[in-house]
């Protein structure tokens, strides 16, 4: 009985933590649109690290390379287009 009660309590605590995490992420996105870009960069870095450490050969389609990480920020012009706009 005690083991079942501990398991139940563990599941409840985990669910509460996940709900709080989702709430905090939602607030971060609402307060700072750059948060999404930061998450995308972190994910791209993790993927690159995993592929680099793999002994297997990996072939990715060009759209999967996430080279357009900043396209949403600068209207699809790329980093060079955004930089040239700032210089004007």
Backbone atoms as SQL, in Angstrom:
CREATE TABLE atoms (id INTEGER PRIMARY KEY, chain TEXT, resi INTEGER, resn TEXT, atom TEXT, x REAL, y REAL, z REAL);
INSERT INTO atoms VALUES
  (1, 'A', 1, 'UNK', 'N', 0.823, -1.198, 0.000),
  (2, 'A', 1, 'UNK', 'CA', 0.000, 0.000, 0.000),
  (3, 'A', 1, 'UNK', 'C', 0.860, 1.252, 0.000),
  (4, 'A', 2, 'UNK', 'N', 1.917, 1.256, 0.801),
  (5, 'A', 2, 'UNK', 'CA', 2.760, 2.439, 0.902),
  (6, 'A', 2, 'UNK', 'C', 3.455, 2.732, -0.429),
  (7, 'A', 3, 'UNK', 'N', 3.884, 1.694, -1.139),
  (8, 'A', 3, 'UNK', 'CA', 4.539, 1.859, -2.438),
  (9, 'A', 3, 'UNK', 'C', 3.566, 2.484, -3.442),
  (10, 'A', 4, 'UNK', 'N', 2.334, 2.032, -3.441),
  (11, 'A', 4, 'UNK', 'CA', 1.325, 2.575, -4.353),
  (12, 'A', 4, 'UNK', 'C', 1.059, 4.048, -4.048),
  (13, 'A', 5, 'UNK', 'N', 1.029, 4.395, -2.784),
  (14, 'A', 5, 'UNK', 'CA', 0.805, 5.785, -2.389),
  (15, 'A', 5, 'UNK', 'C', 1.976, 6.669, -2.818),
  (16, 'A', 6, 'UNK', 'N', 3.198, 6.160, -2.678),
  (17, 'A', 6, 'UNK', 'CA', 4.373, 6.906, -3.117),
  (18, 'A', 6, 'UNK', 'C', 4.361, 7.107, -4.629),
  (19, 'A', 7, 'UNK', 'N', 3.993, 6.068, -5.377),
  (20, 'A', 7, 'UNK', 'CA', 3.906, 6.173, -6.833),
  (21, 'A', 7, 'UNK', 'C', 2.865, 7.204, -7.245),
  (22, 'A', 8, 'UNK', 'N', 1.721, 7.180, -6.570),
  (23, 'A', 8, 'UNK', 'CA', 0.659, 8.136, -6.861),
  (24, 'A', 8, 'UNK', 'C', 1.129, 9.566, -6.601),
  (25, 'A', 9, 'UNK', 'N', 1.792, 9.772, -5.465),
  (26, 'A', 9, 'UNK', 'CA', 2.293, 11.100, -5.114),
  (27, 'A', 9, 'UNK', 'C', 3.352, 11.562, -6.115),
  (28, 'A', 10, 'UNK', 'N', 4.194, 10.653, -6.549),
  (29, 'A', 10, 'UNK', 'CA', 5.230, 10.963, -7.532),
  (30, 'A', 10, 'UNK', 'C', 4.612, 11.411, -8.861),
  (31, 'A', 11, 'UNK', 'N', 3.576, 10.732, -9.290),
  (32, 'A', 11, 'UNK', 'CA', 2.890, 11.084, -10.539),
  (33, 'A', 11, 'UNK', 'C', 2.241, 12.460, -10.421),
  (34, 'A', 12, 'UNK', 'N', 1.637, 12.735, -9.287),
  (35, 'A', 12, 'UNK', 'CA', 0.995, 14.039, -9.062),
  (36, 'A', 12, 'UNK', 'C', 2.030, 15.158, -9.085),
  (37, 'A', 13, 'UNK', 'N', 3.156, 14.963, -8.412),
  (38, 'A', 13, 'UNK', 'CA', 4.202, 15.989, -8.373),
  (39, 'A', 13, 'UNK', 'C', 4.768, 16.224, -9.768),
  (40, 'A', 14, 'UNK', 'N', 4.990, 15.162, -10.512),
  (41, 'A', 14, 'UNK', 'CA', 5.511, 15.290, -11.876),
  (42, 'A', 14, 'UNK', 'C', 4.539, 16.059, -12.765),
  (43, 'A', 15, 'UNK', 'N', 3.257, 15.760, -12.660),
  (44, 'A', 15, 'UNK', 'CA', 2.246, 16.461, -13.465),
  (45, 'A', 15, 'UNK', 'C', 2.184, 17.939, -13.092),
  (46, 'A', 16, 'UNK', 'N', 2.287, 18.245, -11.813),
  (47, 'A', 16, 'UNK', 'CA', 2.273, 19.648, -11.384),
  (48, 'A', 16, 'UNK', 'C', 3.497, 20.386, -11.913),
  (49, 'A', 17, 'UNK', 'N', 4.648, 19.729, -11.896),
  (50, 'A', 17, 'UNK', 'CA', 5.872, 20.352, -12.406),
  (51, 'A', 17, 'UNK', 'C', 5.776, 20.601, -13.907),
  (52, 'A', 18, 'UNK', 'N', 5.216, 19.651, -14.646),
  (53, 'A', 18, 'UNK', 'CA', 5.051, 19.833, -16.091),
  (54, 'A', 18, 'UNK', 'C', 4.074, 20.963, -16.394),
  (55, 'A', 19, 'UNK', 'N', 3.012, 21.068, -15.614),
  (56, 'A', 19, 'UNK', 'CA', 2.042, 22.150, -15.809),
  (57, 'A', 19, 'UNK', 'C', 2.691, 23.504, -15.528),
  (58, 'A', 20, 'UNK', 'N', 3.487, 23.580, -14.485),
  (59, 'A', 20, 'UNK', 'CA', 4.176, 24.830, -14.150),
  (60, 'A', 20, 'UNK', 'C', 5.193, 25.184, -15.239),
  (61, 'A', 21, 'UNK', 'N', 5.884, 24.183, -15.752),
  (62, 'A', 21, 'UNK', 'CA', 6.850, 24.403, -16.823),
  (63, 'A', 21, 'UNK', 'C', 6.159, 24.955, -18.077),
  (64, 'A', 22, 'UNK', 'N', 5.034, 24.370, -18.435),
  (65, 'A', 22, 'UNK', 'CA', 4.287, 24.850, -19.591),
  (66, 'A', 22, 'UNK', 'C', 3.802, 26.275, -19.377),
  (67, 'A', 23, 'UNK', 'N', 3.382, 26.567, -18.164),
  (68, 'A', 23, 'UNK', 'CA', 2.928, 27.919, -17.823),
  (69, 'A', 23, 'UNK', 'C', 4.065, 28.929, -17.952),
  (70, 'A', 24, 'UNK', 'N', 5.244, 28.572, -17.460),
  (71, 'A', 24, 'UNK', 'CA', 6.395, 29.470, -17.529),
  (72, 'A', 24, 'UNK', 'C', 6.861, 29.680, -18.970),
  (73, 'A', 25, 'UNK', 'N', 6.853, 28.619, -19.766),
  (74, 'A', 25, 'UNK', 'CA', 7.233, 28.754, -21.168),
  (75, 'A', 25, 'UNK', 'C', 6.238, 29.646, -21.899),
  (76, 'A', 26, 'UNK', 'N', 4.962, 29.472, -21.632),
  (77, 'A', 26, 'UNK', 'CA', 3.941, 30.323, -22.243),
  (78, 'A', 26, 'UNK', 'C', 4.131, 31.782, -21.879),
  (79, 'A', 27, 'UNK', 'N', 4.436, 32.045, -20.628),
  (80, 'A', 27, 'UNK', 'CA', 4.670, 33.423, -20.189),
  (81, 'A', 27, 'UNK', 'C', 5.918, 33.995, -20.843),
  (82, 'A', 28, 'UNK', 'N', 6.949, 33.180, -20.972),
  (83, 'A', 28, 'UNK', 'CA', 8.182, 33.642, -21.610),
  (84, 'A', 28, 'UNK', 'C', 7.945, 33.998, -23.072),
  (85, 'A', 29, 'UNK', 'N', 7.168, 33.190, -23.765),
  (86, 'A', 29, 'UNK', 'CA', 6.864, 33.465, -25.172),
  (87, 'A', 29, 'UNK', 'C', 6.049, 34.741, -25.288),
  (88, 'A', 30, 'UNK', 'N', 5.094, 34.919, -24.404),
  (89, 'A', 30, 'UNK', 'CA', 4.247, 36.115, -24.465),
  (90, 'A', 30, 'UNK', 'C', 5.037, 37.382, -24.150),
  (91, 'A', 31, 'UNK', 'N', 5.957, 37.307, -23.216),
  (92, 'A', 31, 'UNK', 'CA', 6.718, 38.486, -22.793),
  (93, 'A', 31, 'UNK', 'C', 7.938, 38.769, -23.649),
  (94, 'A', 32, 'UNK', 'N', 8.463, 37.756, -24.332),
  (95, 'A', 32, 'UNK', 'CA', 9.688, 37.930, -25.097),
  (96, 'A', 32, 'UNK', 'C', 9.649, 37.042, -26.341),
  (97, 'A', 33, 'UNK', 'N', 9.296, 37.604, -27.496),
  (98, 'A', 33, 'UNK', 'CA', 9.236, 36.804, -28.719),
  (99, 'A', 33, 'UNK', 'C', 10.589, 36.172, -29.078),
  (100, 'A', 34, 'UNK', 'N', 11.676, 36.734, -28.613),
  (101, 'A', 34, 'UNK', 'CA', 12.994, 36.167, -28.880),
  (102, 'A', 34, 'UNK', 'C', 13.211, 34.832, -28.194),
  (103, 'A', 35, 'UNK', 'N', 12.373, 34.504, -27.223),
  (104, 'A', 35, 'UNK', 'CA', 12.485, 33.231, -26.515),
  (105, 'A', 35, 'UNK', 'C', 12.354, 32.060, -27.480),
  (106, 'A', 36, 'UNK', 'N', 11.444, 32.164, -28.437),
  (107, 'A', 36, 'UNK', 'CA', 11.245, 31.086, -29.414),
  (108, 'A', 36, 'UNK', 'C', 12.509, 30.917, -30.253),
  (109, 'A', 37, 'UNK', 'N', 13.095, 32.027, -30.682),
  (110, 'A', 37, 'UNK', 'CA', 14.319, 31.951, -31.467),
  (111, 'A', 37, 'UNK', 'C', 15.447, 31.330, -30.648),
  (112, 'A', 38, 'UNK', 'N', 15.524, 31.673, -29.384),
  (113, 'A', 38, 'UNK', 'CA', 16.545, 31.094, -28.516),
  (114, 'A', 38, 'UNK', 'C', 16.362, 29.582, -28.404),
  (115, 'A', 39, 'UNK', 'N', 15.125, 29.156, -28.250),
  (116, 'A', 39, 'UNK', 'CA', 14.853, 27.713, -28.177),
  (117, 'A', 39, 'UNK', 'C', 15.225, 27.014, -29.486),
  (118, 'A', 40, 'UNK', 'N', 14.941, 27.665, -30.619),
  (119, 'A', 40, 'UNK', 'CA', 15.289, 27.078, -31.918),
  (120, 'A', 40, 'UNK', 'C', 16.805, 26.953, -32.050),
  (121, 'A', 41, 'UNK', 'N', 17.537, 27.972, -31.609),
  (122, 'A', 41, 'UNK', 'CA', 18.998, 27.916, -31.670),
  (123, 'A', 41, 'UNK', 'C', 19.548, 26.811, -30.778),
  (124, 'A', 42, 'UNK', 'N', 19.000, 26.681, -29.586),
  (125, 'A', 42, 'UNK', 'CA', 19.434, 25.613, -28.682),
  (126, 'A', 42, 'UNK', 'C', 19.177, 24.238, -29.294),
  (127, 'A', 43, 'UNK', 'N', 18.019, 24.081, -29.902),
  (128, 'A', 43, 'UNK', 'CA', 17.682, 22.808, -30.537),
  (129, 'A', 43, 'UNK', 'C', 18.612, 22.525, -31.704),
  (130, 'A', 44, 'UNK', 'N', 18.883, 23.541, -32.526),
  (131, 'A', 44, 'UNK', 'CA', 19.799, 23.364, -33.660),
  (132, 'A', 44, 'UNK', 'C', 21.188, 22.968, -33.166),
  (133, 'A', 45, 'UNK', 'N', 21.637, 23.587, -32.074),
  (134, 'A', 45, 'UNK', 'CA', 22.939, 23.257, -31.510),
  (135, 'A', 45, 'UNK', 'C', 22.978, 21.815, -31.018),
  (136, 'A', 46, 'UNK', 'N', 21.928, 21.377, -30.357),
  (137, 'A', 46, 'UNK', 'CA', 21.869, 20.001, -29.854),
  (138, 'A', 46, 'UNK', 'C', 21.874, 19.002, -31.000),
  (139, 'A', 47, 'UNK', 'N', 21.121, 19.302, -32.058),
  (140, 'A', 47, 'UNK', 'CA', 21.077, 18.413, -33.220),
  (141, 'A', 47, 'UNK', 'C', 22.450, 18.342, -33.877),
  (142, 'A', 48, 'UNK', 'N', 23.090, 19.493, -34.052),
  (143, 'A', 48, 'UNK', 'CA', 24.415, 19.522, -34.670),
  (144, 'A', 48, 'UNK', 'C', 25.415, 18.727, -33.837),
  (145, 'A', 49, 'UNK', 'N', 25.340, 18.859, -32.527),
  (146, 'A', 49, 'UNK', 'CA', 26.254, 18.122, -31.650),
  (147, 'A', 49, 'UNK', 'C', 26.022, 16.614, -31.770),
  (148, 'A', 50, 'UNK', 'N', 24.776, 16.211, -31.777),
  (149, 'A', 50, 'UNK', 'CA', 24.449, 14.784, -31.888),
  (150, 'A', 50, 'UNK', 'C', 24.951, 14.209, -33.200),
  (151, 'A', 51, 'UNK', 'N', 24.739, 14.945, -34.291),
  (152, 'A', 51, 'UNK', 'CA', 25.194, 14.469, -35.601),
  (153, 'A', 51, 'UNK', 'C', 26.720, 14.433, -35.661),
  (154, 'A', 52, 'UNK', 'N', 27.364, 15.458, -35.111),
  (155, 'A', 52, 'UNK', 'CA', 28.834, 15.514, -35.140),
  (156, 'A', 52, 'UNK', 'C', 29.466, 14.372, -34.355),
  (157, 'A', 53, 'UNK', 'N', 28.834, 13.972, -33.264),
  (158, 'A', 53, 'UNK', 'CA', 29.381, 12.911, -32.426),
  (159, 'A', 53, 'UNK', 'C', 29.058, 11.510, -32.953),
  (160, 'A', 54, 'UNK', 'N', 28.158, 11.411, -33.901),
  (161, 'A', 54, 'UNK', 'CA', 27.741, 10.119, -34.428),
  (162, 'A', 54, 'UNK', 'C', 28.789, 9.568, -35.388),
  (163, 'A', 55, 'UNK', 'N', 29.001, 8.277, -35.339),
  (164, 'A', 55, 'UNK', 'CA', 29.934, 7.653, -36.284),
  (165, 'A', 55, 'UNK', 'C', 29.229, 7.314, -37.598),
  (166, 'A', 56, 'UNK', 'N', 27.940, 7.490, -37.654),
  (167, 'A', 56, 'UNK', 'CA', 27.167, 7.223, -38.859),
  (168, 'A', 56, 'UNK', 'C', 27.186, 8.425, -39.792),
  (169, 'A', 57, 'UNK', 'N', 26.988, 8.178, -41.066),
  (170, 'A', 57, 'UNK', 'CA', 26.828, 9.269, -42.016),
  (171, 'A', 57, 'UNK', 'C', 25.365, 9.669, -42.015),
  (172, 'A', 58, 'UNK', 'N', 25.132, 10.958, -42.006),
  (173, 'A', 58, 'UNK', 'CA', 23.767, 11.466, -41.949),
  (174, 'A', 58, 'UNK', 'C', 23.546, 12.372, -43.143),
  (175, 'A', 59, 'UNK', 'N', 22.490, 12.125, -43.893),
  (176, 'A', 59, 'UNK', 'CA', 22.117, 12.967, -45.023),
  (177, 'A', 59, 'UNK', 'C', 20.815, 13.663, -44.672),
  (178, 'A', 60, 'UNK', 'N', 20.838, 14.976, -44.744),
  (179, 'A', 60, 'UNK', 'CA', 19.656, 15.761, -44.405),
  (180, 'A', 60, 'UNK', 'C', 19.224, 16.579, -45.619),
  (181, 'A', 61, 'UNK', 'N', 17.911, 16.687, -45.840),
  (182, 'A', 61, 'UNK', 'CA', 17.453, 17.591, -46.894),
  (183, 'A', 61, 'UNK', 'C', 17.757, 19.031, -46.490),
  (184, 'A', 62, 'UNK', 'N', 17.944, 19.891, -47.457),
  (185, 'A', 62, 'UNK', 'CA', 18.367, 21.260, -47.157),
  (186, 'A', 62, 'UNK', 'C', 17.382, 21.990, -46.249),
  (187, 'A', 63, 'UNK', 'N', 16.098, 21.703, -46.357),
  (188, 'A', 63, 'UNK', 'CA', 15.142, 22.395, -45.491),
  (189, 'A', 63, 'UNK', 'C', 15.230, 21.915, -44.037),
  (190, 'A', 64, 'UNK', 'N', 15.837, 20.769, -43.802),
  (191, 'A', 64, 'UNK', 'CA', 15.985, 20.257, -42.444),
  (192, 'A', 64, 'UNK', 'C', 17.219, 20.827, -41.750),
  (193, 'A', 65, 'UNK', 'N', 18.048, 21.554, -42.458),
  (194, 'A', 65, 'UNK', 'CA', 19.270, 22.085, -41.868),
  (195, 'A', 65, 'UNK', 'C', 19.017, 23.311, -41.016),
  (196, 'A', 66, 'UNK', 'N', 17.823, 23.858, -41.058),
  (197, 'A', 66, 'UNK', 'CA', 17.425, 25.020, -40.264),
  (198, 'A', 66, 'UNK', 'C', 18.323, 26.224, -40.532),
  (199, 'A', 67, 'UNK', 'N', 18.741, 26.383, -41.783),
  (200, 'A', 67, 'UNK', 'CA', 19.589, 27.519, -42.120),
  (201, 'A', 67, 'UNK', 'C', 18.813, 28.822, -42.107),
  (202, 'A', 68, 'UNK', 'N', 17.510, 28.725, -42.094),
  (203, 'A', 68, 'UNK', 'CA', 16.667, 29.920, -42.061),
  (204, 'A', 68, 'UNK', 'C', 16.203, 30.223, -40.642),
  (205, 'A', 69, 'UNK', 'N', 17.073, 30.073, -39.676),
  (206, 'A', 69, 'UNK', 'CA', 16.701, 30.273, -38.279),
  (207, 'A', 69, 'UNK', 'C', 16.141, 31.658, -38.010),
  (208, 'A', 70, 'UNK', 'N', 16.633, 32.663, -38.715),
  (209, 'A', 70, 'UNK', 'CA', 16.221, 34.033, -38.436),
  (210, 'A', 70, 'UNK', 'C', 15.253, 34.569, -39.484),
  (211, 'A', 71, 'UNK', 'N', 14.752, 33.722, -40.351),
  (212, 'A', 71, 'UNK', 'CA', 13.861, 34.177, -41.420),
  (213, 'A', 71, 'UNK', 'C', 12.607, 34.837, -40.859),
  (214, 'A', 72, 'UNK', 'N', 12.093, 34.333, -39.776),
  (215, 'A', 72, 'UNK', 'CA', 10.875, 34.905, -39.191),
  (216, 'A', 72, 'UNK', 'C', 11.127, 36.301, -38.635),
  (217, 'A', 73, 'UNK', 'N', 12.355, 36.562, -38.222),
  (218, 'A', 73, 'UNK', 'CA', 12.668, 37.855, -37.631),
  (219, 'A', 73, 'UNK', 'C', 12.853, 38.953, -38.669),
  (220, 'A', 74, 'UNK', 'N', 13.437, 38.585, -39.824),
  (221, 'A', 74, 'UNK', 'CA', 13.770, 39.617, -40.791),
  (222, 'A', 74, 'UNK', 'C', 12.994, 39.488, -42.096),
  (223, 'A', 75, 'UNK', 'N', 11.867, 38.832, -42.050),
  (224, 'A', 75, 'UNK', 'CA', 11.022, 38.727, -43.235),
  (225, 'A', 75, 'UNK', 'C', 11.598, 37.841, -44.314),
  (226, 'A', 76, 'UNK', 'N', 12.489, 36.911, -43.973),
  (227, 'A', 76, 'UNK', 'CA', 13.016, 35.964, -44.938),
  (228, 'A', 76, 'UNK', 'C', 14.229, 36.461, -45.702),
  (229, 'A', 77, 'UNK', 'N', 14.796, 37.614, -45.344),
  (230, 'A', 77, 'UNK', 'CA', 15.945, 38.155, -46.065),
  (231, 'A', 77, 'UNK', 'C', 17.250, 37.512, -45.631),
  (232, 'A', 78, 'UNK', 'N', 17.255, 36.828, -44.494),
  (233, 'A', 78, 'UNK', 'CA', 18.492, 36.256, -43.981),
  (234, 'A', 78, 'UNK', 'C', 19.246, 37.257, -43.147),
  (235, 'A', 79, 'UNK', 'N', 20.308, 36.818, -42.513),
  (236, 'A', 79, 'UNK', 'CA', 21.068, 37.688, -41.617),
  (237, 'A', 79, 'UNK', 'C', 21.704, 38.853, -42.361),
  (238, 'A', 80, 'UNK', 'N', 22.171, 38.623, -43.591),
  (239, 'A', 80, 'UNK', 'CA', 22.813, 39.694, -44.348),
  (240, 'A', 80, 'UNK', 'C', 21.807, 40.795, -44.683),
  (241, 'A', 81, 'UNK', 'N', 20.588, 40.393, -45.020),
  (242, 'A', 81, 'UNK', 'CA', 19.554, 41.387, -45.329),
  (243, 'A', 81, 'UNK', 'C', 19.191, 42.205, -44.110),
  (244, 'A', 82, 'UNK', 'N', 19.142, 41.566, -42.963),
  (245, 'A', 82, 'UNK', 'CA', 18.822, 42.280, -41.728),
  (246, 'A', 82, 'UNK', 'C', 19.930, 43.251, -41.366),
  (247, 'A', 83, 'UNK', 'N', 21.191, 42.835, -41.578),
  (248, 'A', 83, 'UNK', 'CA', 22.319, 43.699, -41.248),
  (249, 'A', 83, 'UNK', 'C', 22.337, 44.927, -42.176),
  (250, 'A', 84, 'UNK', 'N', 22.073, 44.714, -43.466),
  (251, 'A', 84, 'UNK', 'CA', 22.107, 45.837, -44.383),
  (252, 'A', 84, 'UNK', 'C', 20.979, 46.822, -44.107),
  (253, 'A', 85, 'UNK', 'N', 19.843, 46.322, -43.620),
  (254, 'A', 85, 'UNK', 'CA', 18.732, 47.200, -43.285),
  (255, 'A', 85, 'UNK', 'C', 19.099, 48.076, -42.088),
  (256, 'A', 86, 'UNK', 'N', 19.816, 47.479, -41.102),
  (257, 'A', 86, 'UNK', 'CA', 20.194, 48.227, -39.919),
  (258, 'A', 86, 'UNK', 'C', 21.197, 49.331, -40.258),
  (259, 'A', 87, 'UNK', 'N', 22.017, 49.122, -41.282),
  (260, 'A', 87, 'UNK', 'CA', 23.049, 50.089, -41.636),
  (261, 'A', 87, 'UNK', 'C', 22.466, 51.319, -42.338),
  (262, 'A', 88, 'UNK', 'N', 21.278, 51.202, -42.882),
  (263, 'A', 88, 'UNK', 'CA', 20.670, 52.313, -43.611),
  (264, 'A', 88, 'UNK', 'C', 20.246, 53.427, -42.719);
